[in-house]
Amino acid sequence: MATLQGGLLGPDPGALSPAQQEQLRNFKIQTRIANEKYLRTHKEVELLISGFFREMFLKRPDNIQEFAADYFTDPRLPNKIHMQLIKEKKAA
C-alpha cells in the first residue's frame, strides 16, 4: 500500500481496534505479573542466570554459545544451585 507522509492512504487491515489494543495491553500486564510471580517462587532461576553471567564475565570466552552449552550441561550444576539455595536459606 502506498504511503503519504509516512502514513497509510487507506485503512490498515492489520491494525488493532481500540478494544483489541486494550485487551493486548491487559494480556501483557498479566503476563508480566505471572512471570514475576514465577521468578519469585523459583529462586534457582536467578542463581542459574547470575552464575552464568558471573562465569562468563570472569572467563570472557570467545565462543559464548559453546561456553553456555558447557555451563548449562555441566552435571555438577544442579548440585551447585542446590547448595546455593541452602546457603541462602540459612542466611535468611
N, CA, C and O atoms as a Tinker XYZ file with bonds, in Angstrom:
   368  protein
     1  N      0.856000   -1.178000    0.000000    73     2
     2  CA     0.000000    0.000000    0.000000    64     1     3
     3  C      0.900000    1.238000    0.000000    63     2     4     5
     4  O      1.928000    1.253000    0.676000    81     3
     5  N      0.530000    2.249000   -0.734000    73     3     6
     6  CA     1.310000    3.480000   -0.822000    64     5     7
     7  C      1.167000    4.282000    0.464000    63     6     8     9
     8  O      0.176000    4.174000    1.185000    81     7
     9  N      2.188000    5.087000    0.726000    73     7    10
    10  CA     2.131000    5.910000    1.938000    64     9    11
    11  C      2.124000    7.377000    1.555000    63    10    12    13
    12  O      2.583000    7.757000    0.478000    81    11
    13  N      1.607000    8.174000    2.433000    73    11    14
    14  CA     1.566000    9.616000    2.266000    64    13    15
    15  C      2.138000   10.236000    3.522000    63    14    16    17
    16  O      1.529000   10.138000    4.587000    81    15
    17  N      3.294000   10.873000    3.425000    73    15    18
    18  CA     3.969000   11.498000    4.556000    64    17    19
    19  C      4.091000   10.531000    5.741000    63    18    20    21
    20  O      3.824000   10.896000    6.886000    81    19
    21  N      4.501000    9.292000    5.442000    73    19    22
    22  CA     4.721000    8.306000    6.498000    64    21    23
    23  C      3.458000    7.639000    6.994000    63    22    24    25
    24  O      3.545000    6.749000    7.841000    81    23
    25  N      2.279000    8.027000    6.508000    73    23    26
    26  CA     1.028000    7.405000    6.946000    64    25    27
    27  C      0.433000    6.581000    5.829000    63    26    28    29
    28  O      0.835000    6.721000    4.674000    81    27
    29  N     -0.503000    5.736000    6.146000    73    27    30
    30  CA    -1.158000    4.915000    5.146000    64    29    31
    31  C     -2.261000    5.709000    4.470000    63    30    32    33
    32  O     -2.905000    6.564000    5.078000    81    31
    33  N     -2.460000    5.401000    3.187000    73    31    34
    34  CA    -3.531000    6.067000    2.456000    64    33    35
    35  C     -4.899000    5.507000    2.818000    63    34    36    37
    36  O     -5.900000    6.223000    2.805000    81    35
    37  N     -4.927000    4.225000    3.140000    73    35    38
    38  CA    -6.206000    3.598000    3.470000    64    37    39
    39  C     -6.126000    2.920000    4.816000    63    38    40    41
    40  O     -5.101000    2.981000    5.494000    81    39
    41  N     -7.218000    2.268000    5.205000    73    39    42
    42  CA    -7.218000    1.568000    6.489000    64    41    43
    43  C     -6.201000    0.425000    6.473000    63    42    44    45
    44  O     -5.974000   -0.214000    5.445000    81    43
    45  N     -5.610000    0.193000    7.612000    73    43    46
    46  CA    -4.638000   -0.882000    7.756000    64    45    47
    47  C     -5.369000   -2.090000    8.317000    63    46    48    49
    48  O     -5.768000   -2.090000    9.482000    81    47
    49  N     -5.550000   -3.134000    7.483000    73    47    50
    50  CA    -6.310000   -4.292000    7.958000    64    49    51
    51  C     -5.607000   -5.029000    9.100000    63    50    52    53
    52  O     -6.243000   -5.817000    9.801000    81    51
    53  N     -4.311000   -4.790000    9.301000    73    51    54
    54  CA    -3.585000   -5.442000   10.377000    64    53    55
    55  C     -3.626000   -4.675000   11.683000    63    54    56    57
    56  O     -3.158000   -5.179000   12.704000    81    55
    57  N     -4.176000   -3.464000   11.676000    73    55    58
    58  CA    -4.204000   -2.631000   12.887000    64    57    59
    59  C     -5.239000   -3.165000   13.871000    63    58    60    61
    60  O     -6.257000   -3.733000   13.477000    81    59
    61  N     -4.963000   -2.973000   15.139000    73    59    62
    62  CA    -5.882000   -3.410000   16.182000    64    61    63
    63  C     -6.899000   -2.324000   16.487000    63    62    64    65
    64  O     -6.601000   -1.131000   16.432000    81    63
    65  N     -8.093000   -2.764000   16.807000    73    63    66
    66  CA    -9.125000   -1.824000   17.239000    64    65    67
    67  C     -8.770000   -1.355000   18.644000    63    66    68    69
    68  O     -7.950000   -1.987000   19.309000    81    67
    69  N     -9.365000   -0.265000   19.108000    73    67    70
    70  CA    -9.098000    0.171000   20.484000    64    69    71
    71  C     -9.388000   -0.922000   21.520000    63    70    72    73
    72  O     -8.644000   -1.071000   22.489000    81    71
    73  N    -10.452000   -1.674000   21.319000    73    71    74
    74  CA   -10.779000   -2.759000   22.263000    64    73    75
    75  C     -9.699000   -3.842000   22.223000    63    74    76    77
    76  O     -9.313000   -4.378000   23.262000    81    75
    77  N     -9.212000   -4.162000   21.019000    73    75    78
    78  CA    -8.150000   -5.164000   20.896000    64    77    79
    79  C     -6.839000   -4.662000   21.513000    63    78    80    81
    80  O     -6.096000   -5.427000   22.128000    81    79
    81  N     -6.570000   -3.364000   21.337000    73    79    82
    82  CA    -5.364000   -2.790000   21.937000    64    81    83
    83  C     -5.426000   -2.880000   23.462000    63    82    84    85
    84  O     -4.429000   -3.203000   24.106000    81    83
    85  N     -6.585000   -2.596000   24.032000    73    83    86
    86  CA    -6.762000   -2.679000   25.482000    64    85    87
    87  C     -6.628000   -4.127000   25.948000    63    86    88    89
    88  O     -6.015000   -4.394000   26.982000    81    87
    89  N     -7.195000   -5.055000   25.192000    73    87    90
    90  CA    -7.097000   -6.469000   25.532000    64    89    91
    91  C     -5.629000   -6.923000   25.483000    63    90    92    93
    92  O     -5.184000   -7.674000   26.351000    81    91
    93  N     -4.888000   -6.473000   24.483000    73    91    94
    94  CA    -3.475000   -6.810000   24.367000    64    93    95
    95  C     -2.678000   -6.215000   25.530000    63    94    96    97
    96  O     -1.819000   -6.883000   26.105000    81    95
    97  N     -2.964000   -4.967000   25.870000    73    95    98
    98  CA    -2.280000   -4.312000   26.988000    64    97    99
    99  C     -2.524000   -5.085000   28.288000    63    98   100   101
   100  O     -1.589000   -5.314000   29.055000    81    99
   101  N     -3.763000   -5.484000   28.538000    73    99   102
   102  CA    -4.088000   -6.257000   29.739000    64   101   103
   103  C     -3.385000   -7.616000   29.739000    63   102   104   105
   104  O     -2.909000   -8.079000   30.776000    81   103
   105  N     -3.327000   -8.247000   28.567000    73   103   106
   106  CA    -2.632000   -9.527000   28.445000    64   105   107
   107  C     -1.153000   -9.373000   28.787000    63   106   108   109
   108  O     -0.589000  -10.206000   29.497000    81   107
   109  N     -0.524000   -8.311000   28.286000    73   107   110
   110  CA     0.896000   -8.066000   28.563000    64   109   111
   111  C      1.124000   -7.833000   30.057000    63   110   112   113
   112  O      2.088000   -8.347000   30.625000    81   111
   113  N      0.254000   -7.071000   30.683000    73   111   114
   114  CA     0.374000   -6.797000   32.120000    64   113   115
   115  C      0.241000   -8.098000   32.911000    63   114   116   117
   116  O      1.048000   -8.372000   33.800000    81   115
   117  N     -0.774000   -8.897000   32.590000    73   115   118
   118  CA    -0.992000  -10.152000   33.312000    64   117   119
   119  C      0.173000  -11.125000   33.091000    63   118   120   121
   120  O      0.547000  -11.865000   34.001000    81   119
   121  N      0.739000  -11.121000   31.894000    73   119   122
   122  CA     1.888000  -11.986000   31.605000    64   121   123
   123  C      3.093000  -11.562000   32.423000    63   122   124   125
   124  O      3.805000  -12.410000   32.960000    81   123
   125  N      3.332000  -10.262000   32.524000    73   123   126
   126  CA     4.458000   -9.774000   33.332000    64   125   127
   127  C      4.272000  -10.121000   34.807000    63   126   128   129
   128  O      5.227000  -10.509000   35.480000    81   127
   129  N      3.064000   -9.984000   35.302000    73   127   130
   130  CA     2.778000  -10.325000   36.701000    64   129   131
   131  C      3.009000  -11.817000   36.927000    63   130   132   133
   132  O      3.636000  -12.203000   37.914000    81   131
   133  N      2.510000  -12.654000   36.024000    73   131   134
   134  CA     2.687000  -14.102000   36.157000    64   133   135
   135  C      4.169000  -14.472000   36.095000    63   134   136   137
   136  O      4.628000  -15.319000   36.861000    81   135
   137  N      4.913000  -13.847000   35.193000    73   135   138
   138  CA     6.348000  -14.120000   35.084000    64   137   139
   139  C      7.081000  -13.725000   36.367000    63   138   140   141
   140  O      7.951000  -14.454000   36.845000    81   139
   141  N      6.722000  -12.570000   36.913000    73   139   142
   142  CA     7.357000  -12.099000   38.152000    64   141   143
   143  C      7.059000  -13.053000   39.307000    63   142   144   145
   144  O      7.950000  -13.372000   40.094000    81   143
   145  N      5.828000  -13.501000   39.409000    73   143   146
   146  CA     5.466000  -14.454000   40.464000    64   145   147
   147  C      6.254000  -15.751000   40.305000    63   146   148   149
   148  O      6.738000  -16.311000   41.289000    81   147
   149  N      6.382000  -16.220000   39.084000    73   147   150
   150  CA     7.126000  -17.448000   38.825000    64   149   151
   151  C      8.580000  -17.295000   39.261000    63   150   152   153
   152  O      9.122000  -18.160000   39.949000    81   151
   153  N      9.211000  -16.186000   38.857000    73   151   154
   154  CA    10.613000  -15.964000   39.209000    64   153   155
   155  C     10.807000  -15.828000   40.718000    63   154   156   157
   156  O     11.823000  -16.272000   41.253000    81   155
   157  N      9.847000  -15.221000   41.405000    73   155   158
   158  CA     9.959000  -15.074000   42.857000    64   157   159
   159  C      9.839000  -16.413000   43.578000    63   158   160   161
   160  O     10.416000  -16.594000   44.650000    81   159
   161  N      9.097000  -17.347000   42.997000    73   159   162
   162  CA     8.941000  -18.648000   43.641000    64   161   163
   163  C     10.007000  -19.649000   43.189000    63   162   164   165
   164  O     10.107000  -20.742000   43.746000    81   163
   165  N     10.793000  -19.283000   42.192000    73   163   166
   166  CA    11.852000  -20.167000   41.692000    64   165   167
   167  C     13.185000  -19.433000   41.735000    63   166   168   169
   168  O     13.704000  -18.990000   40.711000    81   167
   169  N     13.722000  -19.315000   42.933000    73   167   170
   170  CA    14.989000  -18.605000   43.166000    64   169   171
   171  C     16.124000  -19.209000   42.341000    63   170   172   173
   172  O     17.078000  -18.513000   41.991000    81   171
   173  N     16.024000  -20.500000   42.032000    73   171   174
   174  CA    17.088000  -21.150000   41.281000    64   173   175
   175  C     17.283000  -20.539000   39.890000    63   174   176   177
   176  O     18.381000  -20.613000   39.339000    81   175
   177  N     16.252000  -19.948000   39.323000    73   175   178
   178  CA    16.392000  -19.300000   38.013000    64   177   179
   179  C     17.379000  -18.138000   38.128000    63   178   180   181
   180  O     18.274000  -17.996000   37.295000    81   179
   181  N     17.216000  -17.318000   39.149000    73   179   182
   182  CA    18.125000  -16.191000   39.364000    64   181   183
   183  C     19.548000  -16.692000   39.595000    63   182   184   185
   184  O     20.504000  -16.116000   39.076000    81   183
   185  N     19.688000  -17.766000   40.375000    73   183   186
   186  CA    21.017000  -18.307000   40.650000    64   185   187
   187  C     21.671000  -18.856000   39.380000    63   186   188   189
   188  O     22.870000  -18.675000   39.171000    81   187
   189  N     20.890000  -19.520000   38.542000    73   187   190
   190  CA    21.417000  -20.037000   37.277000    64   189   191
   191  C     21.916000  -18.908000   36.386000    63   190   192   193
   192  O     23.026000  -18.960000   35.856000    81   191
   193  N     21.091000  -17.900000   36.233000    73   191   194
   194  CA    21.433000  -16.792000   35.324000    64   193   195
   195  C     22.581000  -15.965000   35.880000    63   194   196   197
   196  O     23.517000  -15.639000   35.150000    81   195
   197  N     22.525000  -15.620000   37.162000    73   195   198
   198  CA    23.600000  -14.793000   37.721000    64   197   199
   199  C     24.918000  -15.564000   37.736000    63   198   200   201
   200  O     25.980000  -14.986000   37.504000    81   199
   201  N     24.851000  -16.869000   38.011000    73   199   202
   202  CA    26.063000  -17.684000   37.977000    64   201   203
   203  C     26.656000  -17.758000   36.586000    63   202   204   205
   204  O     27.872000  -17.690000   36.408000    81   203
   205  N     25.783000  -17.898000   35.602000    73   203   206
   206  CA    26.251000  -17.935000   34.216000    64   205   207
   207  C     26.942000  -16.626000   33.847000    63   206   208   209
   208  O     28.043000  -16.638000   33.296000    81   207
   209  N     26.303000  -15.505000   34.146000    73   207   210
   210  CA    26.908000  -14.208000   33.823000    64   209   211
   211  C     28.219000  -13.994000   34.569000    63   210   212   213
   212  O     29.185000  -13.490000   33.996000    81   211
   213  N     28.256000  -14.376000   35.844000    73   211   214
   214  CA    29.481000  -14.225000   36.618000    64   213   215
   215  C     30.634000  -14.992000   35.954000    63   214   216   217
   216  O     31.714000  -14.440000   35.745000    81   215
   217  N     30.394000  -16.258000   35.627000    73   215   218
   218  CA    31.427000  -17.074000   34.987000    64   217   219
   219  C     31.822000  -16.537000   33.619000    63   218   220   221
   220  O     32.997000  -16.541000   33.254000    81   219
   221  N     30.828000  -16.076000   32.866000    73   219   222
   222  CA    31.099000  -15.536000   31.531000    64   221   223
   223  C     31.992000  -14.303000   31.624000    63   222   224   225
   224  O     32.946000  -14.165000   30.859000    81   223
   225  N     31.681000  -13.407000   32.562000    73   223   226
   226  CA    32.484000  -12.187000   32.680000    64   225   227
   227  C     33.872000  -12.470000   33.242000    63   226   228   229
   228  O     34.830000  -11.772000   32.908000    81   227
   229  N     33.986000  -13.479000   34.085000    73   227   230
   230  CA    35.307000  -13.845000   34.604000    64   229   231
   231  C     36.183000  -14.486000   33.526000    63   230   232   233
   232  O     37.371000  -14.184000   33.416000    81   231
   233  N     35.581000  -15.369000   32.739000    73   231   234
   234  CA    36.352000  -16.131000   31.749000    64   233   235
   235  C     36.391000  -15.476000   30.366000    63   234   236   237
   236  O     37.307000  -15.727000   29.582000    81   235
   237  N     35.396000  -14.637000   30.069000    73   235   238
   238  CA    35.301000  -13.931000   28.787000    64   237   239
   239  C     35.610000  -14.843000   27.594000    63   238   240   241
   240  O     36.556000  -14.590000   26.848000    81   239
   241  N     34.813000  -15.900000   27.415000    73   239   242
   242  CA    35.076000  -16.843000   26.327000    64   241   243
   243  C     34.849000  -16.211000   24.953000    63   242   244   245
   244  O     34.016000  -15.318000   24.797000    81   243
   245  N     35.595000  -16.684000   23.974000    73   243   246
   246  CA    35.406000  -16.211000   22.602000    64   245   247
   247  C     34.116000  -16.770000   22.011000    63   246   248   249
   248  O     33.413000  -16.080000   21.273000    81   247
   249  N     33.813000  -18.012000   22.337000    73   247   250
   250  CA    32.620000  -18.661000   21.802000    64   249   251
   251  C     31.579000  -18.756000   22.923000    63   250   252   253
   252  O     31.596000  -19.693000   23.721000    81   251
   253  N     30.686000  -17.787000   22.969000    73   251   254
   254  CA    29.678000  -17.710000   24.039000    64   253   255
   255  C     28.708000  -18.886000   23.955000    63   254   256   257
   256  O     28.330000  -19.448000   24.983000    81   255
   257  N     28.307000  -19.259000   22.756000    73   255   258
   258  CA    27.341000  -20.356000   22.625000    64   257   259
   259  C     27.916000  -21.662000   23.166000    63   258   260   261
   260  O     27.231000  -22.397000   23.877000    81   259
   261  N     29.157000  -21.947000   22.837000    73   259   262
   262  CA    29.797000  -23.158000   23.342000    64   261   263
   263  C     29.966000  -23.080000   24.865000    63   262   264   265
   264  O     29.741000  -24.061000   25.575000    81   263
   265  N     30.359000  -21.920000   25.345000    73   263   266
   266  CA    30.514000  -21.731000   26.790000    64   265   267
   267  C     29.178000  -21.955000   27.500000    63   266   268   269
   268  O     29.128000  -22.637000   28.523000    81   267
   269  N     28.087000  -21.378000   26.957000    73   267   270
   270  CA    26.759000  -21.525000   27.563000    64   269   271
   271  C     26.331000  -22.994000   27.555000    63   270   272   273
   272  O     25.796000  -23.498000   28.542000    81   271
   273  N     26.570000  -23.667000   26.442000    73   271   274
   274  CA    26.203000  -25.085000   26.360000    64   273   275
   275  C     26.954000  -25.883000   27.423000    63   274   276   277
   276  O     26.369000  -26.725000   28.104000    81   275
   277  N     28.242000  -25.616000   27.561000    73   275   278
   278  CA    29.041000  -26.324000   28.576000    64   277   279
   279  C     28.572000  -25.979000   29.984000    63   278   280   281
   280  O     28.469000  -26.855000   30.844000    81   279
   281  N     28.288000  -24.695000   30.217000    73   279   282
   282  CA    27.874000  -24.249000   31.549000    64   281   283
   283  C     26.564000  -24.920000   31.966000    63   282   284   285
   284  O     26.465000  -25.470000   33.063000    81   283
   285  N     25.557000  -24.873000   31.082000    73   283   286
   286  CA    24.238000  -25.365000   31.453000    64   285   287
   287  C     24.105000  -26.883000   31.379000    63   286   288   289
   288  O     23.118000  -27.431000   31.870000    81   287
   289  N     25.072000  -27.576000   30.779000    73   287   290
   290  CA    25.029000  -29.039000   30.749000    64   289   291
   291  C     26.032000  -29.662000   31.716000    63   290   292   293
   292  O     26.194000  -30.882000   31.746000    81   291
   293  N     26.697000  -28.833000   32.499000    73   291   294
   294  CA    27.639000  -29.336000   33.497000    64   293   295
   295  C     26.869000  -30.206000   34.497000    63   294   296   297
   296  O     25.936000  -29.720000   35.137000    81   295
   297  N     27.243000  -31.482000   34.641000    73   295   298
   298  CA    26.495000  -32.352000   35.558000    64   297   299
   299  C     26.575000  -31.912000   37.021000    63   298   300   301
   300  O     25.773000  -32.359000   37.841000    81   299
   301  N     27.521000  -31.049000   37.354000    73   299   302
   302  CA    27.632000  -30.554000   38.735000    64   301   303
   303  C     26.722000  -29.357000   39.004000    63   302   304   305
   304  O     26.533000  -28.972000   40.157000    81   303
   305  N     26.158000  -28.764000   37.948000    73   303   306
   306  CA    25.365000  -27.540000   38.101000    64   305   307
   307  C     24.158000  -27.710000   39.036000    63   306   308   309
   308  O     23.956000  -26.858000   39.901000    81   307
   309  N     23.356000  -28.761000   38.904000    73   307   310
   310  CA    22.213000  -28.883000   39.836000    64   309   311
   311  C     22.640000  -28.888000   41.302000    63   310   312   313
   312  O     21.983000  -28.275000   42.143000    81   311
   313  N     23.733000  -29.576000   41.607000    73   311   314
   314  CA    24.205000  -29.615000   42.989000    64   313   315
   315  C     24.694000  -28.240000   43.438000    63   314   316   317
   316  O     24.447000  -27.836000   44.574000    81   315
   317  N     25.388000  -27.517000   42.554000    73   315   318
   318  CA    25.852000  -26.156000   42.888000    64   317   319
   319  C     24.665000  -25.256000   43.235000    63   318   320   321
   320  O     24.703000  -24.524000   44.224000    81   319
   321  N     23.622000  -25.317000   42.424000    73   319   322
   322  CA    22.435000  -24.476000   42.652000    64   321   323
   323  C     21.755000  -24.899000   43.955000    63   322   324   325
   324  O     21.339000  -24.053000   44.747000    81   323
   325  N     21.646000  -26.190000   44.168000    73   323   326
   326  CA    21.034000  -26.703000   45.405000    64   325   327
   327  C     21.792000  -26.186000   46.630000    63   326   328   329
   328  O     21.177000  -25.731000   47.594000    81   327
   329  N     23.105000  -26.253000   46.595000    73   327   330
   330  CA    23.918000  -25.790000   47.719000    64   329   331
   331  C     23.760000  -24.284000   47.931000    63   330   332   333
   332  O     23.726000  -23.820000   49.071000    81   331
   333  N     23.664000  -23.523000   46.850000    73   331   334
   334  CA    23.461000  -22.077000   46.981000    64   333   335
   335  C     22.098000  -21.774000   47.599000    63   334   336   337
   336  O     21.977000  -20.861000   48.415000    81   335
   337  N     21.074000  -22.532000   47.216000    73   335   338
   338  CA    19.747000  -22.336000   47.797000    64   337   339
   339  C     19.771000  -22.608000   49.307000    63   338   340   341
   340  O     19.174000  -21.864000   50.085000    81   339
   341  N     20.454000  -23.663000   49.706000    73   339   342
   342  CA    20.569000  -23.998000   51.128000    64   341   343
   343  C     21.307000  -22.878000   51.864000    63   342   344   345
   344  O     20.894000  -22.454000   52.943000    81   343
   345  N     22.392000  -22.410000   51.270000    73   343   346
   346  CA    23.196000  -21.336000   51.874000    64   345   347
   347  C     22.356000  -20.068000   52.062000    63   346   348   349
   348  O     22.438000  -19.413000   53.101000    81   347
   349  N     21.552000  -19.728000   51.055000    73   347   350
   350  CA    20.717000  -18.529000   51.154000    64   349   351
   351  C     19.632000  -18.684000   52.212000    63   350   352   353
   352  O     19.308000  -17.729000   52.917000    81   351
   353  N     19.073000  -19.882000   52.324000    73   351   354
   354  CA    18.033000  -20.105000   53.342000    64   353   355
   355  C     18.612000  -19.964000   54.747000    63   354   356   357
   356  O     17.962000  -19.424000   55.643000    81   355
   357  N     19.837000  -20.451000   54.934000    73   355   358
   358  CA    20.482000  -20.339000   56.242000    64   357   359
   359  C     20.801000  -18.880000   56.578000    63   358   360   361
   360  O     20.733000  -18.480000   57.740000    81   359
   361  N     21.145000  -18.094000   55.570000    73   359   362
   362  CA    21.494000  -16.688000   55.780000    64   361   363
   363  C     20.253000  -15.836000   56.068000    63   362   364   365
   364  O     20.352000  -14.770000   56.676000    81   363
   365  N     19.098000  -16.311000   55.628000    73   363   366
   366  CA    17.866000  -15.506000   55.802000    64   365   367
   367  C     17.286000  -15.594000   57.183000    63   366   368
   368  O     16.260000  -14.973000   57.462000    81   367
